[in-house]
Amino acid sequence: MPQISLSRRLRRTPFSEGVEAAGVKGYTVYNRMLLPTVFESVEADYRHLKTHVQVWDVSCERQVELRGPDAAKLMQMLTPRDLRGMLPGQCFYVPIVDETGGMLNDPVAVKLSDDRWWISIADSDLLLWVKGIANGYRLDVLVDEPDVSPLAVQGPKADELMARVFGNRVRDIRFFKFDMFEFEGRDLAVARSGYSKQGGFEIYVEGSEIGMPLWNVLFKAGEDLQVRAGCPNLIERIEGGLLSYGNDMTDDNTPHECGLGKFCNTHTAIGCIGRDALLRVTKEGPVQQIRPLAIEGEPVPPCDRPWSVFAGGKRVGQVTSAAWSPDFETNVSIGMVRLSHWDAGTEVEVETPDGMRRAIVQKRFWI
Ligand code: THG
């Protein structure tokens, strides 16, 4: 297989040394940064994640920092989710839309204070859009990418490991809330969140210098918990219905098509740049939407391009993420399916590289 050549444009992370020592076998590129995809094997990593605890280098979830008197105003211009009730210490999953209502990103917004926010971004150049808005509207706000690298601790033993390193107070953090914890004299935001359904935390590591020291402390403290280096797991995230921007949706999709309508308050999100467009395009509801599909037969190959979905000889959608699930003993997948065929139980055909496969639209994701 050809290799990807490394250079300054493809950024390493504060934890890359630890990731390499742990025997990383595969990477992807995300926000121009290395993101591990495999350690032992995707299936072995999956089983370990669901049984023990893993430490994930998710530095590639870069932060767009908004700082200044207009920070909250700018944040609300970016998203159709109503942020008026959001308090410091909270994290919100927020669709970000352009002037047509198209998805630009699906980050986690972190409210540090009224005039300081982090947008923990998925894989698109959101910094450029946000800088453009701030300057174009002459807002009183600084927009930049700080030296902050998220480190996720995920799995059923995450609470135990984190309590050993940061103290029992971490157990009190509620889902999608954060609190501040000291490490080597630095105050770090620690949130109960992460890109898995197994539970856990994300540490927003501020200052690259403390990256490896923190990595090493976590592995030392978790030896008897069988802690391992891990990464967002393809099988587990499809089972859990966690969407991947650029794969499962693009700027051609509205939040409603992505099933993110529950994170939109389009009527009350006054100031949102895509608000008028969204009010128009969603008046009659979306005509296609994200759905879980169980694809029958043998394990499918990697889904590195959309697979067309057919019914009665007509194209009715596409599958954009798929993997064999050992726990559910079927191929789990995420697709975008037309209204006429999106009801649970509908039988369709998926054009995989191995040929046509029968698939069934599911009522909900598997976990
Ligand atoms: N954590 C942080 N930053 C991120 C991600 C993350 N940036 C990139 C990417 N992931 C953004 N995408 C998502 C997708 C799903 C979720 C978070 C970020 C997520 N969803 C939960 C769910 O669907 O069950 C719950 C959302 C909610 O109820 O508010 O966690 O993972 N820092």
Boltz pocket constraint, residues with backbone or C-beta under 6 A from the ligand:
constraints:
  - pocket:
      binder: B
      contacts: [[A, 61], [A, 91], [A, 92], [A, 93], [A, 106], [A, 107], [A, 108], [A, 120], [A, 121], [A, 122], [A, 123], [A, 150], [A, 176], [A, 193], [A, 194], [A, 195], [A, 196], [A, 202], [A, 240], [A, 241], [A, 242], [A, 243]]
      max_distance: 6.0
